[in-house]
Amino acid sequence: MNLTAKIGELELATPVIGASGLFGYGDEYEGLLDYASMGAIITKTITLEARAGNPPPRVVDVGSGIINSIGLENIGLEAFLKDRLPRLDIPCNLFVSIGGAKVDEYRRLAARLDGIASVSAVEVNISCPNVEEGGMAFGSDPESTRKVIKGVKDETGHAVLAKVPPIIWGLEDVCGAAIEAGADALTVANTYPAISIDPESAGPVLGAVTGGLSGGAIKPISLLLVWRAAAAFDIPVVGVGGIERPEDAIEFILAGASAFQVGSAMLKDYKAPSRIVEGIGRYMEKKGYKSLDDFRGKAAG
Ligand SMILES: Cc1cc2nc3c(=O)[nH]c(=O)nc-3n(C[C@H](O)[C@H](O)[C@H](O)COP(=O)(O)O)c2cc1C
């Protein structure tokens, strides 16, 4: 049985990808995670300069999912290149997630990562709801999306994934702009702006007041967005949002996803990726499918 997935020219051993923000800089799960079951791991979003992130509390469990407001805390590009990347030794692809407040920052990040052999692709985060500048503002506007993705493509030979925000109205405009600018794949989608209020204090739970909702609660909506993006465009769509069980991942593939990411599920079970891959294998065996192509997009719109 063939579980390989393709994102443009890139071949992944399996369709499961570690979502940005849940896998640190790539090797944090060493000794716990079966890295060989992963098609790729995506780093925490890296910015040019180190960022301290938002004030605590930064994560709240809301039952059906979690809201986070990390605020892109990261060590910055140069520390990543000097201290983390050289000692990374994982048996799967590494994608680097990049973020910035200005088009030029994305350009400079892409240029610095270009040509590094241990990096297989760049995921452009134009969809973070937890920062004041850039972030979601870029990905909600087709023109800014075009400028950011074009800037990145001009500077790198790596495959480029555009990670879009969960826009219900206008999704196709933003995805279309990313594709025109040269994106090799779409990652659909980031977290959903959300809030949690503490009845006792009558105030917001999170230090940054609002954050991004992820986990089971968002799965059917992200699935809808993936289904729409896959129907509208020919380039690979990487689905993300609430994937916890094999059945969730199968739904995304049936909707047209070429690969999918696992994020918040890691907080409950660090074996989720291999569990999901095994479950997909069982499903394919039961249905008589030989490869993901045999059922990808079967439920496409
Ligand atoms: C704690 C946390 C940190 C995250 N950090 C990032 C990040 O740095 N960059 C990014 O593009 N997405 C980030 N995300 C979003 C995830 O990559 C993913 O798009 C989202 O959580 C939906 O998938 P899930 O429901 O499987 O978690 C983060 C999510 C969580 C929960």
The ligand as a MOL file (V3000), in Angstrom:
LIG
                    3D

  0  0  0     0  0            999 V3000
M  V30 BEGIN CTAB
M  V30 COUNTS 31 33 0 0 0
M  V30 BEGIN ATOM
M  V30 1 C -0.2100 26.5850 20.7470 0
M  V30 2 C -0.3340 26.8600 19.2600 0
M  V30 3 C 0.6730 27.5760 18.6090 0
M  V30 4 C 0.5670 27.8120 17.2490 0
M  V30 5 N 1.5610 28.5080 16.6140 0
M  V30 6 C 1.5060 28.6990 15.2570 0
M  V30 7 C 2.5610 29.3420 14.5560 0
M  V30 8 O 3.5850 29.7420 15.1260 0
M  V30 9 N 2.4250 29.5020 13.2120 0
M  V30 10 C 1.3330 29.0540 12.5060 0
M  V30 11 O 1.2680 29.2050 11.2910 0
M  V30 12 N 0.3120 28.4180 13.1580 0
M  V30 13 C 0.3960 28.2400 14.4900 0
M  V30 14 N -0.6230 27.5780 15.1340 0
M  V30 15 C -1.7760 27.0840 14.3450 0
M  V30 16 C -1.6000 25.6060 13.9520 0
M  V30 17 O -0.4760 25.4120 13.1270 0
M  V30 18 C -2.8510 25.0980 13.2040 0
M  V30 19 O -3.0030 25.8360 12.0120 0
M  V30 20 C -4.1270 25.2570 14.0460 0
M  V30 21 O -3.8740 24.9900 15.4010 0
M  V30 22 C -5.2630 24.3650 13.5540 0
M  V30 23 O -4.9010 23.0060 13.6030 0
M  V30 24 P -5.2950 22.0410 14.8610 0
M  V30 25 O -6.7480 22.2160 15.1040 0
M  V30 26 O -4.8890 20.6850 14.4160 0
M  V30 27 O -4.4690 22.5380 16.0200 0
M  V30 28 C -0.5470 27.3350 16.5150 0
M  V30 29 C -1.5500 26.6190 17.1990 0
M  V30 30 C -1.4490 26.3810 18.5390 0
M  V30 31 C -2.5420 25.5880 19.2180 0
M  V30 END ATOM
M  V30 BEGIN BOND
M  V30 1 1 1 2
M  V30 2 1 2 3
M  V30 3 2 2 30
M  V30 4 2 3 4
M  V30 5 1 4 5
M  V30 6 1 4 28
M  V30 7 2 5 6
M  V30 8 1 6 7
M  V30 9 1 6 13
M  V30 10 2 7 8
M  V30 11 1 7 9
M  V30 12 1 9 10
M  V30 13 2 10 11
M  V30 14 1 10 12
M  V30 15 2 12 13
M  V30 16 1 13 14
M  V30 17 1 14 15
M  V30 18 1 14 28
M  V30 19 1 15 16
M  V30 20 1 16 17
M  V30 21 1 16 18
M  V30 22 1 18 19
M  V30 23 1 18 20
M  V30 24 1 20 21
M  V30 25 1 20 22
M  V30 26 1 22 23
M  V30 27 1 23 24
M  V30 28 2 24 25
M  V30 29 1 24 26
M  V30 30 1 24 27
M  V30 31 2 28 29
M  V30 32 1 29 30
M  V30 33 1 30 31
M  V30 END BOND
M  V30 END CTAB
M  END
